[in-house]
């Protein structure tokens, strides 16, 4: 089977990478990951069709959240003494949510297999952030700025298959003339098969953010998550302290580097669970928790690896890259 395939998901271009046991598919709209399978087992809760992706991009798949992950209260924030108003796309609560690129077209910049790269645009020889051998692709988007966020930047996302599973890297570079605020994240929904209440979710944390209407109050309480999900529901943000493990008949270990915050969300259908790595907290543009301020020409990067395993197996190796501001 070829390592790279081009196709479509409704009206959107789709790009598929196959290597060894792994296979992934991403689409140009929002650079969303719509499939990741390992040994023919699908781990991403799929959108019903392209219309569902377009109308409800955060309801399935794995959306890219840039230049802010999660919510900005009232869509308003103050930066460098100026008040900005973002588009409100969560009208039920009056907030801006999940960034500005989820419905934008992203360009395929390159495909790579090990040290072999095929570039589709001249003058930008970006490389994989994975420290070992990987097969994958890199998508990019140039954001020119809007009234509520007048900060131009370039964003990249890498999706690749490694010997262990899926590797994802996000990067943002400030291409404007002034400082810019930014957080990043993704919104992957995972499926393991069987009833969600039988799954187990485990991770250590340095605390859970107390929220009011899903906006942090500033208070942090002790919290660790361990054991069966049972009937529990989540829409909570944690200060992550280590790997995340999801288990049922099969399992996933999520190894995040440079993502100190984790949002966990169970949708009303309880058909999947969203485990969302983020560089900053909800409403970071106002509360400053995890907020990065990039000078012109500087960048922010963070990555995570999703390692599938059989329940009887030992956990696989912990290999990933760290976040950096340069």
C-alpha positions, 0 to 999 in steps of 0.5 A: 500500500502506498505511504501517501494517498490523496482523496476527498472528504466531501468537498474537502481535500483529504490526505492519508498516510499509511506506514506499518501498523498505522494509518491516519487521514487529515483534511484541509479544512481546519487541518483536522485529523479525522482518522487514526488507526493501528492494526486496523483498529480505529481510535478517532471518533469520526464525523458522520460526513463532511457536512457534520465536520463543517457544521460542528467541527468540535463534535468529533475528529480532532480539531486544531485549536489556534491561536487560543484553546478552549474559551475566551470569556465573552470573546473579550480580552485586553492585551498591551492596554487595548481591548479586543473582541473576538467572534462569539461562536459559543452563543449559548454561553456568549464566549469565543471558543477553540481558536480561529483556524478550525474552518480555514483551509490549510495547505499541504506543505510536505510529505516525508518518510524518514529523511526523504522529503517531498515539498510542494512549495519552495522556500520553506523546508520545514522538517518533522519534529519527531526525534526518530524515524517517522512517516507523515505530512505537514500542513500550514496556514497563514493567518493575516489577522482580523479585527478581534485578533490583529496579529499575523502568524503562520501555523503548522501541524504535523501528523505522522506515524512512528514505530509506536503510534501517532505523533502530532506537533503544533507550531506557531510563529509570530509574523507581525510587528508586535507581540501576540498572545497565543495558546494552542491545543487539539480536540481529539475524540478517542474511541476504544470500543465497548461501553464508555462506562467500562473504560478506565482513564488514568492520569496524575495532575497538579490540580483541577481548575475550579470553574464557573460556567466553564471559566476558571475562577483562579482556584485550583483543587487537588485532583487525580483521575483513576479508575472506570469512567462509570457514569461520570461526565467531564468538562474539566481542565487539569494541570497535567503531571505525566502521561494519560492512559485510556483502557478498555479491551485496547488502550492508548497512552498519550505522552504530551510534551509542552502541553501542561493543561488537559481538558477532558470532555464527555459528549452527551452521546457518551460514544467517545471521550475528548482528551484535549492537550493545551498549552494554556488554560481556558480563558488564558487570554484573560487569566494568563494561565499558560499564556505565551506572548510571542515577540515578532519572529519568535515561535511556540511549539508543542507535541504529543504522541498517542501510543496504542497497546493491547491491554495485556501488553506493557506500556510502550516507550515514552518518546516525544518532543518538548515545547519551546519558545524561541 
